[in-house]
Each structure stands twice: as C-alpha cells, then as structure tokens.
Amino acid sequence: MLRRLFLTLSLTLVAGVAQAGPLDVQPNDRVLGRTDAPVTVVEYASFTCSHCADWHMNTLPAFKARFIDTGQVKLVFRDLPTPPAQVAATAAAVARCATPERFFDVTRALMSGQAAALAAGDAGPWFQSAVAVSGRTEAEISACVSDPATLATLRAGGQVASELGVQSTPSFFVNGQAVSDRTLDGLSAAITPLID
C-alpha cells in the first residue's frame, strides 16, 4: 500500500507567502525539547540528504545530551525534500503522519536506513521500518500520506524555506540567525552566548 502511495505522491515546492519565520513555532512543527527552552534551533532537512542523515546519526545524540536534555534548546525539524524529491516527500509524509511523540523515532529510523534504501533502489522496506515505530498502523499512515492536508503542510514548509533563502540541507537557524557550521562546535558557538 505504501509503495503505491510512494509511486503516486509527488511534491512540488512552489514559492509563496511564508506563514512563519524561523522562530515562529507552528502547530504543525515537530519539536524536540521543552517548549519554553530559551533557544530555538530550526533545522531544515531532507530524508534523502546524506549530510542530514550524518548529522542525525552522529551529531544529534551529543547535541541532544548537551542542549536539549538540559532544557536549554528546543529543536524544530522542518522538511525540505531534496532529490530524489518524490522519495524524500514520501518519507517526510510518513514521518509527519506518525504520532507527534513518535516523530523523532521515525526520523531516526529513516535517517539510519537512508543509505541502504537509496542504494537498493527500493524504498518500500525503508518506509515499513518507519511505520513500525510510528505509533500508527500501516492503514492509518497510508490514509494520512494520501490526505491532501499532509501535502499542503509539506508545501507550506517549502514555502517558508524558500522565503528564508534556504538552499541546502541540513540548514540551521539559531534564534533566527543562520548558522553555516553544522558541527557540534559550530552550533555550540552560536548557542552558548544565548544561554550564559
């Protein structure tokens, strides 16, 4: 079922009027950390971006321990599908359709399985691994993925990214300021002055 949806789902990111800036946490955003954390880090990422997978698998655990688990930072994840865009958009829809508290579990499953799925050329098992940790049934995920509201949410995120001039993934904003160094040290340098 997900395979059929994958084949029919297409996402066209179009320019438009942005509804939110990088600090405006919206109801549809997926947030890791306390809502009242003093620093907001917004990440634009794609589930088909190898640099995003590397960041999530190798940098996020230390970033989370240092800043999120201590209540200093909240991380806002926003989708910006990259080529192959149809695969990335479907993965983003599957993640978005998970129960909100399971979003980052699905993100981890997708990021950790990304290289193998893209190398195999078959995203079906990759999507199934995400559904397995989503907190929803396959039927619920399939219905949500095919819902026009899901596509509209993803398009809106692309519009915001376009308005902000985001051109690559992963891209990070710390309290509204773009940070080009996505390493733990680079992000720490931007965050530390805001929490001292």
C-alpha positions as CSV (number, residue, x, y, z in Angstrom):
1,M,0.0,0.0,0.0
2,L,2.8,2.5,0.9
3,R,4.6,1.5,-2.3
4,R,1.6,2.5,-4.3
5,L,1.3,5.8,-2.5
6,F,5.1,6.3,-3.0
7,L,4.6,5.9,-6.7
8,T,1.7,8.4,-6.9
9,L,2.8,11.0,-4.4
10,S,4.5,14.0,-5.9
11,L,5.6,17.2,-4.1
12,T,6.1,20.4,-6.0
13,L,7.7,23.1,-3.8
14,V,6.4,26.4,-5.0
15,A,7.3,29.9,-4.0
16,G,4.6,31.7,-2.0
17,V,4.0,33.8,1.0
18,A,5.6,32.5,4.1
19,Q,3.4,31.9,7.1
20,A,6.1,31.6,9.7
21,G,9.6,32.8,10.3
22,P,12.4,30.6,11.7
23,L,11.4,31.4,15.3
24,D,7.7,31.0,14.9
25,V,6.9,27.5,16.1
26,Q,3.8,26.5,14.4
27,P,1.2,23.8,15.5
28,N,2.4,21.5,12.6
29,D,6.1,21.8,13.6
30,R,7.8,18.8,15.1
31,V,9.7,19.9,18.2
32,L,12.3,18.0,20.3
33,G,12.7,19.6,23.7
34,R,10.9,21.8,26.1
35,T,8.6,24.4,24.6
36,D,9.8,27.0,26.9
37,A,13.5,26.5,26.2
38,P,15.3,29.8,25.8
39,V,17.0,28.9,22.5
40,T,15.2,27.7,19.4
41,V,17.2,25.8,16.7
42,V,15.3,25.3,13.5
43,E,16.7,22.6,11.2
44,Y,15.7,22.3,7.5
45,A,16.4,18.7,6.5
46,S,15.6,16.1,3.9
47,F,15.2,12.3,4.4
48,T,17.2,11.7,1.2
49,C,20.1,14.0,2.2
50,S,23.2,12.1,3.3
51,H,24.5,15.1,5.2
52,C,21.2,15.2,7.1
53,A,21.5,11.5,7.9
54,D,25.1,12.0,9.1
55,W,24.0,14.9,11.4
56,H,21.1,13.0,12.9
57,M,23.1,9.8,13.5
58,N,26.4,11.3,14.6
59,T,25.9,14.9,15.9
60,L,22.3,14.9,17.2
61,P,22.9,12.5,20.1
62,A,25.7,14.7,21.6
63,F,23.7,17.9,20.7
64,K,20.6,16.5,22.4
65,A,22.5,15.5,25.6
66,R,24.2,18.9,25.8
67,F,21.4,21.3,25.0
68,I,18.0,19.6,24.6
69,D,18.0,17.3,27.6
70,T,19.2,20.2,29.8
71,G,16.2,22.3,28.7
72,Q,18.3,25.0,27.1
73,V,17.3,24.3,23.4
74,K,14.3,23.1,21.5
75,L,15.0,21.7,18.1
76,V,12.3,22.4,15.4
77,F,12.5,19.9,12.5
78,R,11.2,21.2,9.1
79,D,11.1,19.3,5.9
80,L,12.8,20.4,2.7
81,P,12.7,17.4,0.4
82,T,15.8,17.1,-1.9
83,P,16.4,14.7,-4.9
84,P,15.0,12.2,-5.4
85,A,12.2,14.6,-4.3
86,Q,9.4,12.0,-4.6
87,V,11.2,9.6,-2.3
88,A,12.1,12.4,0.2
89,A,8.5,13.8,0.1
90,T,7.0,10.4,0.8
91,A,9.4,9.8,3.7
92,A,8.5,13.3,5.0
93,A,4.8,12.4,4.8
94,V,5.3,9.1,6.6
95,A,7.2,10.9,9.4
96,R,4.6,13.7,9.6
97,C,1.9,11.1,9.8
98,A,3.4,9.4,12.9
99,T,2.0,10.2,16.3
100,P,3.7,13.5,17.2
101,E,5.6,11.9,20.1
102,R,7.0,9.3,17.8
103,F,8.1,11.8,15.0
104,F,11.8,11.7,16.1
105,D,11.7,7.9,16.4
106,V,10.6,7.8,12.8
107,T,13.2,10.4,11.8
108,R,15.9,8.2,13.3
109,A,14.6,5.1,11.5
110,L,14.6,6.9,8.2
111,M,17.9,8.6,8.6
112,S,19.6,5.4,9.8
113,G,18.2,3.4,6.9
114,Q,18.6,6.0,4.2
115,A,21.9,4.9,2.6
116,A,20.7,1.2,2.3
117,A,17.3,2.2,0.9
118,L,18.8,4.6,-1.7
119,A,21.4,2.1,-2.7
120,A,18.8,-0.7,-3.1
121,G,16.5,1.5,-5.2
122,D,13.6,0.2,-3.2
123,A,12.1,2.4,-0.6
124,G,9.3,0.1,0.4
125,P,11.2,-1.7,3.3
126,W,12.6,1.7,4.4
127,F,9.1,3.1,4.7
128,Q,8.0,0.0,6.5
129,S,10.7,0.4,9.1
130,A,9.4,3.9,9.8
131,V,5.8,2.8,10.0
132,A,6.9,0.2,12.5
133,V,7.9,2.9,15.0
134,S,5.3,5.5,14.1
135,G,2.7,4.6,16.7
136,R,0.1,4.1,13.9
137,T,-1.0,1.3,11.8
138,E,0.0,1.0,8.1
139,A,-3.6,1.8,7.2
140,E,-3.6,4.9,9.3
141,I,-0.2,6.1,7.8
142,S,-1.4,5.3,4.3
143,A,-4.6,7.3,4.8
144,C,-2.6,10.2,6.2
145,V,0.0,10.2,3.5
146,S,-2.7,10.4,0.8
147,D,-4.6,13.2,2.6
148,P,-4.2,16.5,0.7
149,A,-3.7,18.2,4.0
150,T,-0.5,16.4,4.5
151,L,0.8,17.5,1.1
152,A,-0.4,21.1,1.9
153,T,1.6,21.0,5.2
154,L,4.8,19.9,3.4
155,R,4.3,22.6,0.7
156,A,3.9,25.3,3.3
157,G,7.2,24.2,4.9
158,G,8.8,24.5,1.5
159,Q,7.4,28.0,1.0
160,V,8.8,29.1,4.3
161,A,12.2,27.7,3.4
162,S,12.1,29.5,0.1
163,E,11.3,32.8,1.8
164,L,14.2,32.3,4.1
165,G,16.6,31.6,1.3
166,V,17.3,28.0,2.4
167,Q,19.2,26.4,-0.5
168,S,20.7,23.3,1.1
169,T,20.1,20.7,3.7
170,P,20.7,20.5,6.5
171,S,20.4,24.2,7.2
172,F,20.2,25.6,10.8
173,F,18.9,28.8,12.4
174,V,19.7,29.6,16.0
175,N,17.2,32.1,17.4
176,G,16.6,33.3,13.9
177,Q,20.2,33.6,12.7
178,A,21.5,31.3,10.0
179,V,24.4,29.1,11.2
180,S,26.6,27.6,8.4
181,D,28.7,25.4,10.7
182,R,26.5,22.4,11.5
183,T,29.1,20.7,13.6
184,L,28.5,20.4,17.4
185,D,31.2,23.0,17.9
186,G,29.7,25.4,15.3
187,L,26.2,25.2,16.7
188,S,27.6,25.4,20.3
189,A,29.4,28.6,19.4
190,A,26.1,30.1,18.3
191,I,24.1,28.8,21.2
192,T,26.4,29.3,24.2
193,P,26.3,33.1,24.2
194,L,22.5,32.9,24.3
195,I,22.3,30.8,27.4
196,D,25.2,32.2,29.5
